[in-house]
Amino acid sequence: MMKIGDIVKKITFLMSLVSYGGVVAIMLLNVLDVFMSKTLNRSITGAYEITEVLLLCTIMASFAYGQTKKAHINITLFIKHLPGAIRLIIFGIMGFLSAGTAAVVGYAAILQAQSAITKGSATGVLMIPMYPFYYVEAAAMFIFAIALLYDTLLSFAAIFIKKYEKAVTSSWA
Amino acid sequence: MSAVTIGIIGIVAFLVLIFLGMNIGLALLLAGAAGYAAVINPAAAIGLLRKVPATQASTYTFIVIPLFIMMGNFAFHAGLSSALYKAGDKWLSRLPGNHACGTIAASAGFGAICGSCAATCATIGTIALPEMRRYKYADRLSTGSIAMGGTLGILIPPSTPMIIYCIMAETSIGKMFAAGILPGIMMAALSIITIVILVKINPDISPPPKKCSWKERFGSLKGLIGVVVLFGAVLGGMFSGFFSVNQSAAVGAFLAVILTAVYKNLTWKTFSTALRDTVTTFSMTFLLLIGASVFSNFLAITKIPMILADTLQSMDASFAVVLLLMTIVYIILGMLMDELPMILLTVPIFLPIVAGYGIDFIWFGIYIILVMELGAIAPPVGLNCFIIQGISKDISLGTVYKGALPFVATILFGVLLIYIFPQIVMFLPNMMGG
């Protein structure tokens, strides 16, 4: 179980590097754009749309990492008062629903990418094709779903193996 | 089944899911998409999921969220908070409970460069709590003032909840930021007055003030250069019209990184820690934003918000009564969840009602942010109280809650003031015009 956890953490960490790089790139691109527009009176061509596609990748890539760092918000005020096995089963079911929802969003992103290929969707100025970014969105959502699924499995495993319980409940407020 | 019935089932299902521990962003997504499928059809719901997440995560205006979060994280690592605390402490040294008053002033200053309640509370608390314990302040007073100071982080711009509110309400972020300044100063002043009153009533909770010379006071201002530069560039640039809000956010984040380097705090470790905290915070924020957008689309097709607004108006209910009901909803929700989910959940329902009464969205935004501050310091959640208890484990949560209690009254008084005198909120945005 922990080996699977390590693999999930490694994958989500790699995804987080996309987000780290993305947010720094967005900042630098926009600062440069401001500097150029204020001093040279001309902007970077397509800075606006580069920022948008960068933002898409940055945000989507962050979800799975946010899950491994327990950054997403869950209200555990009520279930934490339930008896051990019941609260773990409920939390596991909720995790399973969450993973399913993330996977459906990933599937919808694939459909969007296919539609973008068919229609030849591209950005307005630089004509950057949009479909690769929708595929990035799909991949990020599937990895997010895997991270959620791992937490779900951990919840169910914790019913039988006590040492996993702390890993599940440590982030509960 | 009618759309309204499906809408009510959707809202109930969402509430059940979140109280059973489901991730709030994904619960909004699931309830919203399932409801949309039930009202129209599953293909339409998939269509919604194809467009909404990508649109929300790639809207140019939204770069302000990660960039202001980044600015706050680097401002923390730059060490600006220590300088703020020292200056606040020295300038308010003549007041009873001067360290606690200085904590409020430092929190207000830090709130001007950071948009988060929790970050302000943790940052100032880490410096102020050991200091106040050294001077033998009662734990109740020290923890209460830190908890209250933390709430100023979301009221004084830049503020993440304000940005999210503006996105939901489709209103000007710049005007909203301007609107937060006077209420922020007012709340800081009211908090200081509360501390002075508490010390006057019970002098044992604080040592006698140790007066500082004017030389010491002016000397403490040296450390504030970084804060002035950051605040001046971001808010000054924005309000003067030199920068757009997005440009201000980019320049602010960049300056915060530079200041971290200037103050010799920029190491690989601080850089990666600040980026990690930035990524995890905006990850949580955007997942909520995407979920709320899907859920809002669902609510819109059920027409529940509009029906609710029409019903209230046909009942001839006065706005004061409606506002009181909304305030009660926020106080209850504030006991259960953080400010961001609260905004995302309630704003799509409440805004049509507010619009029906002809109330300015900027005023309403500041009002609800002020009301939400109660949730940050009041039990059973009171996020700021948890943070303070995390800083000093030997102080019980009960003590922290007791310390925060007088400030609940302070916030309620502030809420009453902006209701009676809406100019406190609207004066600066009205001056901006446009």
Interface residues (C-beta under 8 A of the other chain):
Chain A: S16 S19 Y20 V23 V24 I26 M27 L28 N30 V31 D33 V34 K38 Y48 T51 E52 V53 L55 L56 T58 I59 M60 S62 F63 Y65 G66 K69 A71 H72 I73 N74 I75 T76 L77 F78 I79 R87 I90 F91 I93 M94 G95 L97 S98 T101 A102 V104 V105 Y107 A108 A109 L111 Q112 S115 F133 Y134 E137 M141 L148 A173
Chain B: L17 I18 F19 L20 G21 M22 N23 I24 G25 L26 A27 L29 L30 A33 I46 L49 R50 K51 P53 A54 A57 S58 T59 Y60 F62 I63 P66 L67 M70 F242 F243 N246 Q247 A249 A250 V251 A253 F254 V257 S272 L275 R276 T278 V279 T280 T281 F282 S283 M284 F286 L287 L288 L336 M337 D338 L340 P341 P380 V381 F386
